[in-house]
Amino acid sequence: MIKKILLAGVACALAAGVSVAEPVRLKMASTYPSSLTQLGTLGKLLEENITEASGGDIQLKFFEPGALVPALEVFDAVKNGSVDAAWSTPGYWQGKEPALALFAAVPFGPSAGEFLAWLLNGGGEARMQEIYAKHNIHSIICAVIAPEASGWFREEITSLDQLQGKKMRFFGLGAKVMQKLGVDTQLLAGADIYPALERGTIDATEFSMPAIDLNLGFYQVAKHYYFPGWHQQSTMFELMINKEKWDAMSDSQRKLITMACRANIALGFAEGEAIQGKALTELKANGVEIHRWPQEILDKLQETWNEVAAEQAAADATFAETWESLQAFREEYRVWAELGYLK
């Protein structure tokens, strides 16, 4: 009887000239395992919330890294339509489009609030979507985490000279800064870092926030943990959807997915801020020495970043336009930041 009523409703809607959207099924490949604090769990939360909030009209299915495609190959898979969607971060794709790194994390860049202000109200996300559209992808900012740590080392680092020649896992634009300082950087997926560090394939690593790094066990190999995360004061994550799949959805389906991502941003940010203190306490209990970079080292890192930013802008017009947009927004925002917040 229920089936007959539903079919009758659809027939009436069609007779009245109303389009009825087909249910959407999205297989979502992930760069991060579902068990990984925040980076993976927020992807699972998105799966749950979209499927339940839509009443099953949109069924988003999370797939572990490697189940559909390897972790760092999800961009091409979404682009060519071999998977419908992916959970990742734009920072992994700077080799395909240098400007995409600016939508993930910016060295000495904005905190989460300021970054989101540019992305969601200053035209940043719309600019990002224009870039992705060239690759047959629609991407939505779908999570944010606040400052990361900036490195795990086996020995105390008192001078940047000690970094020369080290093999270090490093992400995004910060990796270009480290390269300029003589570091041999490698981009590894989260699950590959601990084995590489344990075997000595890399000498050091950075990855994420204390609660996430604790989950991955880096403290078992390296005991010196450095702050602040100058390279990632905030980091954005995304839901990428094949553009043909996205364009075929109804307005209400696209709206529901977008709003679910906006909710994911708030929920993830609040969770991330809540769990770092406990994680740091546990890391210290396991013999980890917490360090803060001295100002002279931070100054040198920022000076090097300014050189890298200028070089990237000179080499790529899209990067230059995006960088100018972010810088203009930050200049305007600075007036508010200096008046409104305690120093």
Number of C-alpha atoms within 10 A of each C-alpha: 6 7 8 9 10 11 12 12 12 15 14 12 13 12 10 9 9 11 11 11 13 12 14 18 15 19 17 24 32 29 28 26 21 19 13 18 18 22 25 20 16 26 31 20 17 23 19 15 18 23 18 14 13 16 10 13 16 22 19 23 19 24 21 19 21 16 11 17 19 15 23 19 18 27 29 17 19 24 23 15 17 14 20 25 30 27 29 29 28 27 24 24 20 16 11 11 17 22 26 25 22 23 25 25 29 25 22 18 18 19 18 18 12 16 26 20 17 21 19 13 11 17 15 20 18 15 19 21 18 13 18 21 15 11 18 19 27 25 29 19 26 27 26 29 25 20 23 24 21 23 21 27 21 15 14 15 15 11 11 15 11 13 20 14 14 15 19 28 26 25 23 25 24 24 21 20 24 22 18 15 17 17 22 20 22 15 16 19 17 19 15 10 22 20 13 17 23 15 10 12 14 19 21 26 27 22 23 23 24 23 23 22 21 18 13 18 13 25 22 15 17 21 20 19 27 20 16 17 23 20 28 29 22 25 25 25 25 22 25 28 26 26 22 15 18 20 12 13 16 16 11 11 19 15 12 16 22 18 13 18 24 16 15 21 20 14 15 21 16 14 13 19 14 12 14 16 12 11 18 17 12 15 23 14 10 12 13 19 16 15 14 13 17 11 9 10 13 16 12 13 22 17 12 17 23 15 13 18 19 12 12 19 18 12 12 13 13 18 21 19 14 20 19 13 16 22 14 14 18 20 11 10 14 13 10 11 14 10 9 9 7 6 6
